[in-house]
Amino acid sequence: MTSPRRQAPVICVALGVERRALRRAHTAVLRVGMGPRRAAKAFRASGALGGRPVLVAGVGGGLAPGVRPGDVVVATEVRGPDGSVRSCPSAPLLAAELRRLGLVVHLGPIASERRVAGRAARERLAATGALAVDTESIWLAPTESPFAVVRVVVDTPSEPLLRPGTAARGIRALRRLRLAVPAIDAWADATGPRAVRLANPRSFCAGVERAIEVVDRALERFGAPVYVRRQIVHNTHVVRDLERRGAVFVGEVDEVPPGSVLVFAAHGVSPAVRAEADARGLRVVDATCPLVTKVHTEVRRHSAREATVFLIGHADHEEVEGTVGEAPADVVVVEDAATAARVVPRDAGNVAYAMQTTLAVDEATEIADVLRARFPDLRAPGSDDICYATTNRQRAVRDIAAGCDLLLVVGSPNSSNSLRLVEVAQREGVPARLVDQPADLDLRTLVGVRHIGVTAGASAPPTLVDELVGCLGGLGPLTVDEPPADPEVLRFTLPKEVS
C-alpha cells in the first residue's frame, strides 16, 4: 500500500491575542485577521491552500442555550451565509482529545457570518441548530485537505459582548484556548494520508442480529416496557438504542415487575434463572444464541452420564455462568493451559470438554490439547463450540494483519469476541486497540501510522465502522481496501413468542 506525501498543517487565528494564546503550539500559527475579507486574503497570500491541513482556532460567540462562556465548540461542519457547508469529519476525535484535557466541549455546527452577529442574527442561527458563530471559518476552509475548527465561547445571547464582564470572559476564553494546545497539536500531528484495510467479515453475526430483532419484535408486539436481563448483546450502542425504544435492562430477574415481558440475552442463562422468571409469572422470550444453546445441550448430555465437563472459557463471562448453571456439580471452568495442566476430575475415564463460543481459536485449541494429552478418554464436542462468526472474524484479522502499522477493533470493553480480535492481532505482531466508538481513539496513537486495519466484533454495529473510517478520512487522503470473502448466509429463526 502506498500513500501520498504528508503536508505540514497550519493553525489559523484572527487576532493577535489568539496567536499569543497558542504560542506554545509546535504547529505553525498564521494570523489572518478578523472578518471574511481579511481572512481570505491573508490565507490565499500565505499559500496555505496548497493542500495543507487547516485548523481554525480562537474565540467565538455561543448560540445554543447549553453553551456557556469558556466552553469549547468543535465544528462538525461550518456553514456559510450563502448556504455553503464544509464538513469536519475528524471532529469527534478532536473533541475527545479536548475533553481529556478537562475542557467542556460541545460538538456540532458552527456558522460563519460576514459581520459580528447581533441578537436577531443569533436567534436565526440558533434555530438552524448551530452551536456557535464566527466571522472567518468558512472562508478559511480548504477545498479537500483536512479541516477543523475550535472555538472557545466568549459571549452568548444572555451574556453579550457589550456588557460588564466581557473582559473577564475574554481572558477566561483565552486561557481555555491555551489549555487546548496539546489537543490541537495532536490533531495536527495525526493528519496525513493513510491506507485502511477492512477485515471481511466483521461486525454483526446471525446470533446478534437475531437477539436485537427479538427485542424489536417484543416491543412491537407487547409494547414498552420490555425488560431484558443483562445486556442483550455486549455493546453499549446497541443497548442505548434499544433503551431509547423502550427496552429496560436489568441485572437480575427480581428487578422485573411480576407479569412483565422479560427477554433473556444472547449469552444464555442457567436453569435457576429460568425457574425464577417462571416463579414471578414473567412472560419470557428467549433470545439465547442457538450456538450457545448447543453448548448447554452438550453439558446436559455429559452430565446425564455423570461425566466431569471441562468448560474452556472465562469464569466471569455471562455465557460461562449460564453454561455452568446447567450442571454446577459436574462442570469445571478451565481458563488457561496452566489450569488444564493441573485440573483433577472425579473420574479420569469419564471426562468431556466444551467451549465458550467467543474464545480465540488458537488459545482454546492450546487448552484443549493439554486436556487431550492428559485424558485419553476425553470426549470432544460433535462440532466446534467456538461459533462460525468468531472463527471467521479472527481469520479475517490474520488475513489483513500483514503490512498494518495498527489494527483497530470496534467493540465494547465487555465484549469477549472483540477482545479476542485484539489479542489475535497482537499475536500476529500488530499493535491493536479496542475502540467502543471513534471518539475512544487517541489521536496520538495515529501519529506516524499510515497503514491501518479495521474490524469490528460480532456485537458491534457496522455503522460504527463507517463512522470510524469517516473520522480517519477527515485527517487526510484515505484509500480503503476490503479483501473479498464468502458471505455469511446463516440465519436463525426467531422464538415463537415473537415470530
Disulfide bonds with the S-S distance in Angstrom:
none
